[in-house]
Amino acid sequence: MAQSVLTIDLGAICANWRALAAMNAGETAAVVKANAYGLGAGKVAKALADQGARTFFVAQAEEGVIVREALGTGPTICVFGGHMDGDAPLLRDANLVPMINSIDQMLRHVEALPGHPFGIQLDSGMNRLGMEPAEWAALRDIALSQKPVLVMSHLACADEPGHGMNEFQLQTFRQMTDGIDAPRSLAATGGTLLGPDYHFDMTRPGIGLYGGLPFVDARPVVSLSIPVIQVRDVNPGESVGYGNSWVARVPGKIATISAGYADGIIRAMGPKAHVWAGETRCKIVGRISMDLIGVDVGPVKEMPDTVELLGRHQSVDTLAEAAGTIGYEILTSLGSRYARRYIST
Ligand SMILES: *Cc1c(COP(=O)(O)O)cnc(C)c1O
């Protein structure tokens, strides 16, 4: 079998959620947008609901419908994108709570679904989603009279604890919301780690649940094991892969492994990335192809049947660094061709 196996440890996700929940006194929600960062929104949400998570966040109403199917009635599912044109039947039938981002969305919501729960998203400086201070000032009294279930905002630089933007956004959020009755939320994973000033009534971690930075103490969640299809000897002067970009200088041994950029293994990481053959770190050589990657296994004594790209030896963030990106992108790029195995340790 040449199919790679992606193992997802739901027990580790739950442990990470509990660890983040223990850091704050309020409610800890779970962000499961983008199919739970590529790991399977239904399975992840179900496992976390069994741990006691009561509120889930997705980006779009369509994602919320999938999470609702997995969770059944009970948990609250919130939609960051708010109430978009055409969303009303989804929001109603799956009982989703849109985070209203503008006066236009507010009007659409009260018109299409009067009495249906909603939250408010405020822009405290990131300029991405939510109402700006002036817009909020105009709508605030009417919106609050309709009892939003949550008033939230999002931090732009929470993964840099020393960044002045954090304090600026905290003050802006406070100015916009101090004294209101509705529950408030500002922190995702990074904000949770910034400390109690940032916690308010609810935190909304995503990446920390899935084992990524900035939650340094997270338990690893994913491992990816890739079959070795073939091992060959190369002589000095012989090249490997498309474009002859890598040429052997000494006699060596090359393993061809069964995964490539079609599986989310970003082609640009090739020159800097490694895989692990047992306890030996092996360099990726030559260009990453669509379905195949060459690996220098010269130093490997006993060649295993599979190599590890993610797992005990290598985190999503280590791999992200090789690709010049972040762990979030590595996770959400994980391919659909993998056999997905769910475990709970
Ligand atoms: C994605 C997202 C989160 C979760 O962020 P992490 O950094 O993954 O913890 C929380 N809130 C909003 C608005 C988001 O877009």
The ligand as an ORCA input file, in Angstrom:
! r2SCAN-3c Opt
* xyz 0 1
  C      -9.120     31.496     13.802
  C      -9.684     32.358     14.868
  C      -9.548     32.011     16.228
  C      -8.631     30.906     16.685
  O      -7.312     31.377     16.557
  P      -6.036     30.518     16.976
  O      -4.894     31.430     16.771
  O      -6.002     29.353     16.040
  O      -6.218     30.096     18.387
  C     -10.236     32.763     17.153
  N     -10.981     33.831     16.778
  C     -11.101     34.223     15.491
  C     -11.918     35.405     15.149
  C     -10.453     33.505     14.497
  O     -10.553     33.900     13.220
*
